[in-house]
Amino acid sequence: MIATILTMAAMGLILGLFLGVSAYYLKVEAEPIVEELTEMLPGSNCGQCGFPGCAQAAAALASHEAPVTLCPPGGKGVVESLSARLGIDPPTGMVDVVPMLAFVNEATCIGCTRCAKVCPTDAIVGAPKQIHAVINRACNGCRLCVDVCPTECLQLVPEAVTLENWRWQRPVLASAA
């Protein structure tokens, strides 16, 4: 019995060392700009941009295969920061939309759990055949839950303005003639 435990421990130690050394010497360096752009994106991997995740979207942005307006949950702020990092002019006429959050109408929720299964941020909580709820801090307004709801009890509503999320509006500067 002790010989078996010692053998398994030795094998685990040897294989662990092998994997650690392999990871060190066979590491693939990513482009620094891709890592920076990934950090600028929201990181929710919701798929609204047409890419499976934010890392793939950042790679497409770095190679100029995608526009800087590809991230709907990021809004105008992300577009401006991406434009500044990539050294391009931000698109004109962009309107900063109010963040939208999912809202469950409890009168029509049947507890089918379809919405919770597709939520990329796990913002929807609830048990099968029970009324569900949305955690507002985790919701990014990706609309995936609204599309799969069979009873249409989920809706996107504007985020309520509180002291935690209120932002001072930038003044509009009149152009000098």
Backbone hydrogen bonds in HBPLUS format (Angstrom, degrees):
<---DONOR---> <-ACCEPTOR-->    atom                        ^
c    i                          cat <-CA-CA->   ^        H-A-AA   ^      H-
h    n   atom  resd res      DA  || num        DHA   H-A  angle D-A-AA Bond
n    s   type  num  typ     dist DA aas  dist angle  dist       angle   num
A0005-ILE N   A0001-MET O   3.18 MM   4  6.49 158.4  2.23 145.9 151.2     1
A0006-LEU N   A0002-ILE O   2.91 MM   4  6.12 163.9  1.94 152.8 157.0     2
A0007-THR N   A0003-ALA O   2.91 MM   4  6.02 153.5  1.98 142.9 150.5     3
A0008-MET N   A0004-THR O   2.95 MM   4  6.15 163.5  1.98 151.3 155.1     4
A0009-ALA N   A0005-ILE O   2.93 MM   4  6.09 157.8  1.97 147.8 154.4     5
A0010-ALA N   A0006-LEU O   2.91 MM   4  6.04 158.8  1.96 146.3 152.0     6
A0011-MET N   A0007-THR O   2.93 MM   4  6.14 159.8  1.97 148.9 154.6     7
A0012-GLY N   A0008-MET O   2.93 MM   4  6.08 157.8  1.97 145.9 152.2     8
A0013-LEU N   A0009-ALA O   2.94 MM   4  6.14 155.2  2.00 146.8 153.5     9
A0014-ILE N   A0010-ALA O   2.91 MM   4  6.11 166.1  1.93 153.2 156.8    10
A0015-LEU N   A0011-MET O   2.89 MM   4  5.98 169.4  1.90 152.1 155.6    11
A0016-GLY N   A0012-GLY O   2.90 MM   4  5.87 150.9  1.98 139.3 148.1    12
A0017-LEU N   A0013-LEU O   2.96 MM   4  6.14 159.3  2.00 147.9 152.9    13
A0018-PHE N   A0014-ILE O   2.95 MM   4  6.16 157.5  2.00 147.2 153.9    14
A0019-LEU N   A0015-LEU O   2.92 MM   4  6.13 159.8  1.96 147.9 152.7    15
A0020-GLY N   A0016-GLY O   2.92 MM   4  6.11 154.9  1.99 146.1 153.5    16
A0021-VAL N   A0017-LEU O   2.95 MM   4  6.12 164.6  1.97 153.5 156.7    17
A0022-SER N   A0018-PHE O   2.94 MM   4  6.04 158.8  1.99 146.2 152.9    18
A0023-ALA N   A0019-LEU O   2.92 MM   4  6.01 156.8  1.97 144.5 150.5    19
A0024-TYR N   A0020-GLY O   3.12 MM   4  6.30 146.9  2.23 139.6 148.2    20
A0025-TYR N   A0021-VAL O   3.04 MM   4  6.29 165.2  2.06 156.0 158.3    21
A0026-LEU N   A0022-SER O   2.85 MM   4  5.65 151.5  1.93 150.3 157.5    22
A0035-GLU N   A0031-GLU O   3.35 MM   4  6.74 157.0  2.40 150.6 156.3    23
A0036-GLU N   A0032-PRO O   3.02 MM   4  6.29 155.2  2.08 147.8 154.6    24
A0037-LEU N   A0033-ILE O   2.91 MM   4  6.10 162.1  1.95 148.9 153.6    25
A0038-THR N   A0034-VAL O   2.93 MM   4  6.07 150.7  2.01 143.9 152.1    26
A0039-GLU N   A0035-GLU O   3.09 MM   4  6.31 149.9  2.18 141.7 149.0    27
A0040-MET N   A0036-GLU O   3.13 MM   4  6.46 138.7  2.31 140.4 151.5    28
A0040-MET N   A0037-LEU O   3.16 MM   3  5.03 125.2  2.48  91.0 105.0    29
A0041-LEU N   A0037-LEU O   3.17 MM   4  6.46 140.5  2.34 144.8 153.9    30
A0050-GLY N   A0047-GLY O   3.19 MM   3  5.49 161.6  2.23 109.9 115.5    31
A0057-ALA N   A0053-GLY O   3.16 MM   4  6.44 153.1  2.24 144.6 152.6    32
A0058-ALA N   A0054-CYS O   2.89 MM   4  6.05 151.7  1.97 143.9 151.2    33
A0059-ALA N   A0055-ALA O   3.03 MM   4  6.29 150.2  2.12 141.1 148.8    34
A0060-ALA N   A0056-GLN O   3.04 MM   4  6.29 152.4  2.11 142.9 150.0    35
A0061-LEU N   A0057-ALA O   2.90 MM   4  6.17 149.4  2.00 144.8 153.8    36
A0062-ALA N   A0058-ALA O   2.91 MM   4  6.11 156.4  1.96 147.6 153.6    37
A0063-SER N   A0059-ALA O   3.14 MM   4  6.36 144.2  2.28 140.5 148.9    38
A0065-GLU N   A0060-ALA O   2.85 MM   5  5.06 159.2  1.89 160.7 158.3    39
A0064-HIS N   A0061-LEU O   3.07 MM   3  4.92 159.9  2.11 103.7 108.5    40
A0079-VAL N   A0075-GLY O   3.28 MM   4  6.57 158.5  2.33 146.4 152.7    41
A0080-GLU N   A0076-LYS O   2.94 MM   4  6.18 158.9  1.99 151.6 156.6    42
A0081-SER N   A0077-GLY O   3.04 MM   4  6.27 159.6  2.08 145.7 151.2    43
A0082-LEU N   A0078-VAL O   2.86 MM   4  5.97 159.9  1.90 150.7 156.4    44
A0083-SER N   A0079-VAL O   2.93 MM   4  6.02 158.8  1.97 145.6 151.9    45
A0084-ALA N   A0080-GLU O   2.97 MM   4  6.13 157.7  2.02 145.4 151.4    46
A0085-ARG N   A0081-SER O   3.02 MM   4  6.18 157.5  2.07 144.3 150.0    47
A0086-LEU N   A0082-LEU O   2.91 MM   4  6.07 155.9  1.97 150.5 157.1    48
A0087-GLY N   A0083-SER O   2.92 MM   4  5.88 117.5  2.32 136.9 151.6    49
A0088-ILE N   A0083-SER O   3.02 MM   5  5.14 155.6  2.08 146.7 149.9    50
A0087-GLY N   A0084-ALA O   3.35 MM   3  5.11 144.7  2.49  90.5 100.4    51
A0159-GLU N   A0099-PRO O   2.77 MM  60  5.61 154.5  1.83 170.6 163.5    52
A0101-LEU N   A0157-VAL O   2.80 MM  56  5.46 165.8  1.82 159.1 161.2    53
A0157-VAL N   A0101-LEU O   2.83 MM  56  5.46 163.7  1.85 159.8 159.8    54
A0103-PHE N   A0155-GLN O   2.74 MM  52  5.29 139.9  1.90 154.2 166.1    55
A0155-GLN N   A0103-PHE O   3.00 MM  52  5.29 151.6  2.08 144.2 153.3    56
A0105-ASN N   A0153-CYS O   2.80 MM  48  4.89 156.2  1.85 137.8 145.9    57
A0108-THR N   A0105-ASN O   3.21 MM   3  5.94 148.5  2.31 117.8 124.5    58
A0129-LYS N   A0111-GLY O   2.74 MM  18  4.03 166.6  1.76 132.8 129.6    59
A0117-LYS N   A0113-THR O   3.26 MM   4  6.38 145.6  2.39 140.3 148.2    60
A0135-ILE N   A0123-ALA O   2.70 MM  12  4.98 164.4  1.72 151.3 157.0    61
A0125-VAL N   A0133-ALA O   2.89 MM   8  5.43 159.7  1.93 153.4 160.0    62
A0133-ALA N   A0125-VAL O   2.88 MM   8  5.43 154.5  1.95 156.3 164.1    63
A0130-GLN N   A0127-ALA O   3.09 MM   3  5.32 135.2  2.29 142.1 134.7    64
A0138-ALA N   A0135-ILE O   3.05 MM   3  5.61 141.4  2.20 113.6 124.0    65
A0139-CYS N   A0135-ILE O   3.19 MM   4  6.38 135.8  2.39 148.7 161.3    66
A0147-ASP N   A0143-ARG O   3.26 MM   4  6.49 153.3  2.34 148.9 154.6    67
A0166-TRP N   A0162-THR O   3.04 MM   4  5.83 124.8  2.36 150.0 160.8    68
